[in-house]
Amino acid sequence: MKTTPEHDARIAKMTFASVYPHYLKKVETKGRTKEELHQVITWLTGFEEQQLAQLITDKVTFATFFDKATLHPHADQIKGVICGYRIEEIENPLTRKTRYLDKLIDELAKGKKMDKILR
């Protein structure tokens, strides 16, 4: 499934702060913790707790969020389908990075063990 330019632009303009509460609610509803969520985000992006808090406060877009991130070298091992898209087939780099994050959070919420999530 190929993403559209409109879809990619919408993701680029979306703020991380607007989505973060949904990530948190999703994992906490399934019995996981905020600390585990942050561990997953830190693994993927390299952001420490304080940096993450500042990015949320600054209401940065996903474009800025991933521009500032140092993606984990094993991020390309994140595969599968999320939101109807096969991650490894997404051509737009920003959309792919955003779906990496979505997939990791989905795996966390589904109860997958942390050592499996953090490839």
C-alpha positions, 0 to 999 in steps of 0.5 A: 500500500502506497502512502499519498502526498497528502497523507505524508504532509498530514503526518509531517504537520502533526505535533508529537504533543497531540499524539503523545497522550494517545500513546500513553493512554494506549499503553497504560490501558493495557497495563504498561507504564509511562516509563516503558513508553519512554524507554521505547521512544528513547530507544528509537529516537535517542531522546532522553526524558528531559529532551522528550518533555521539552519537545512536548512543551514546544509542540514540535511537529513530527517533521521536527521531532524526527529531524532532531532524533538520532534513529537507532541503527536497528530501526530498519528491523521494525517490520509489519503492518501498522495503520494499514501500511506495510512499514518496509514498503513506505517510501516517504522517510518521515512517514516510515519513521513515524510508523516505526514509532507507532509499531513499537508502541503497538507492540508494547501495548500488546504485551510483547517483551521489551527485549523483543520490542527493542530489537 
